[in-house]
Every structure is written in C-alpha cells, then in structure tokens.
Amino acid sequence: MSTPALKIYNTLTRTKEEFRPIDPAHVRMYVCGPTVYDYAHIGNARPLIVFDVLFRLLRHLYGDEHVAYVRNITDVDDKINARAFERGISIRELTDETNKVFQQDVKALGCLEPTVQPRATEHIAQMVAIIERLISSGHAYAADGHVLFDVPSMPNYGRLSRRSLDEMMAGARVDVAPYKRGDMDFVLWKPSKENEPGWDSPWGRGRPGWHIECSAMSWAHLGETFDIHGGGIDLVFPHHENEIAQSCCAFGRDVMANYWMHNGFLQVEGEKMSKSLGNFVTIHELLHTEKFGGRKWPGVVLRYAMLTTHYRQPIDWTVERLKVSLKHLSDMYDRTRNAEMSAPPNERVIRALCDDLNTHEAIVALGKLVGDASREAKQSGELLATCSFLGLDLEELDPKKMIARETQIHIKRRIDDRLAARASKNWAESDRIRDELAAMGVILKDHKDGATTWEVKR
C-alpha cells in the first residue's frame, strides 16, 4: 500500500489542495507561538499538538533532515510590560520564567522541539529592516514617533480573512489616533516610555508592533516565501492578514506562505473558556493540580484527547473526554507492555493524516490496531510504533509512574516490613501487610529467589 499524497485545507483558497513544497529537500513551516507573560491555557495547547503532528508527518514523508519547523516566542508585548510591572520584576525575568514553564509543559504534551524557537527581542534588526523596506516602497509612513502600514496601498488586503471593510474594522478594534492616515492602518513601530523596553531606530527609541514580529522571524529563518504557516483560527484576522501585508509588500511577493492552516476553537464543558466563568484552565494546572476533574492528568492523555477531534473542528474540552482517553490509552499500554517496537507506523494512520491531518480518523485506525494487537503479538509492536509516531508515550501510563513518589516509598517500606515478618515466620503479620497493600490496589508477587515485586491493579 503506497503512501498517498499529503492534502491540506488551505485557508487562503478555502479548498483542500495537494501539498507541493517549494523545495522537497527543505520543507518549511512557521507556527505562531506563545506570548510569554503567563502560563499557556489549554486552548493554546491545540496548535502546539496539531502542528507537532504535522511536523512528525512531514518528517516521515520527506526525511527528518529536510523539514524546518519554526515556532516563535513573543517576549516583547504590552501584556508582558504590564505583568512585569505588576509583579515588580524585570521583563526579561518574567519572560524567562514563563518560557521555562512553557517548554516543560509542551514537552509533557509529547511535542518535539521545533527546529528553531526564535525570540522576538533577538530579531529587532530584521524588524527595522522590513519597516525600512515598507517605507521606501510607499507601503508605510512615519508619523509622531510611530510607523504605520498604509493599508490602502495594498489592493488585495483582506484576501485571507475575506472580510468586508466594516468587519475588518470591527475585528481589528481600530484605534483612533491623529497621526493615522486611515482607520485601518496598523502599527509597525511605536515609541517607548522610559519605563518600557525600547530599541534605537531611525524613528527614535521604541518597540515593534505585534504583527511585524512574525514577519521578521519567519523571514530570518525560512526566507521571503515558505511552505506552511499555521496557528489558531482566531489569528486569521488581524494578525495573519497583517503578516501577509507586511511580508508581501516588503519583498515584492504574491504570497508569504503557500498554505495557511488554522485549528478550530476550544470550549470547556460546552462554554467559552473564561476566568469570569471559572472554567479557565492552563496546561500546567491540568498536569500538576487537581483543578479539572479532581485529578492530575498525564500529558499523554491531554494529547490523545486533543487528537480525537479533527483539527479544523471546534472541540469541547470535558472531564468525560479525558476519562475516555485515559481508558483507551490504558488499554493500549496493556497491549504493548511486553512488545518490541516495530517500524514503520501503521499505514491506515498515515493515510488518515495525509488527508488534511485527519487525526480523528487516525485515532479510529489506532483503535482498530488495538483490537488486532489483542489477537496477534506482531501487531502489538506496530501499535507501539504507531503510538510513538503520534507522540503518545504509553510508558506514562505505567501504573507505578502514576503513583505519587511518597506512596511508592511507603509501598516499598511495607514490603520490607513484610519480608522481615516472613523471615521471622510471623505469617499473620505477613498476611496483614499483604491485605493492607491489596486494599490500596497493590498486588504483591513472591518469587522463588525470595524477592517480592509489586504492581498496581487497574
């Protein structure tokens, strides 16, 4: 069975197209990353997981060394400034601290490290260079310490979002300012106050607007035009629309990226996630606290749950979804615990992913493989390989790893007590300890060499 061609739904054309890279030896993808002022919420996890799966698929199709994945870190932003001031710490201290937690959380979700993770503050020179190009070509103008993009100068502005002028003005939350020529014009550079981060520029000390950052970082690491640009559906307008405007006008190109991919919205228990509703939950909280569903959730469960819905569809994040995901993964762990990994991953899963990254169908195919694995040992190795390909680390479901370290120490101590009781032929105490541990769900196995091992009863 030959691997089918990869097809991608392109937001730019509103059609599913066969993916044809600019250079098959250098496939390039850019995805908008976090603004590191606070912990990433579960909605932020969706593009992280979705585009990690795409990264894995592209590496499978074109070779690991032929795929470049760039996911940026926004570390200069008004929200960052406000949060650092609120906490009384430096901006760099805040962004380093938040980014460290972000990297730990993303790793826990089973995501590979991108090829490059550029920081916005390390690409100010590229931002200034693009702005200078836009001014010299008549697409931007300096006014009152600001530099703004002149939207009417680009005739096909709005082709990604396909919105009317009124809709775009509403979506952009237009700022009225005396230095703007047109209501839709957006900021490329703005002046900084003394207590705000700033860099020297031809227009005075200042800092970049949000949109110019991604244009600069994608240019620096992927070139003027690249293959795939991804992100959440909420970024289509104004962020991605403005990226296209900046990059195309600065470099004289018709497109910035050939394929635009956007994942759908996420709700929590049927409602929009919001702090006011009390249903706002971060990746970190799901992993390390009992806030959601009364328990901590392994990263592999969060990842699997996210993959059960097609990436372009909205997803309802529920406790029940996580419970079902945990059960399915536990079944897979039981099927593969003694298996040796075989390669390559299951072809049905690959075919599903090649159809516009249809993770839902891939999970259905994975379920069929679980059934096969229950009948044939060979299929257990293929199941293990396929889970690994999807970033599903089943070892996280080892019951011993899911027990708190303090509990494990207690179990080992009680086993030692029982061995001592058996050595002194105190069989009543030995049986009492065995029953005590059994009540905790711990099953003991006595071996001929005198050792005792334990496992957790599911």
Beta strands, then each sheet from edge to edge (+ up, - down):
strand 1: 7-10
strand 2: 15-18
strand 3: 27-31
strand 4: 67-71
strand 5: 140-143
strand 6: 146-149
strand 7: 186-191
strand 8: 206-208
strand 9: 226-232
strand 10: 257-263
strand 11: 266-268
strand 12: 271-272
strand 13: 315-317
strand 14: 442-446
strand 15: 452-456
sheet 1: 1+ 2-
sheet 2: 4+ 3+ 9+ 10+
sheet 3: 5+ 6- 7+ 8-
sheet 4: 12+ 11- 13-
sheet 5: 14+ 15-
end
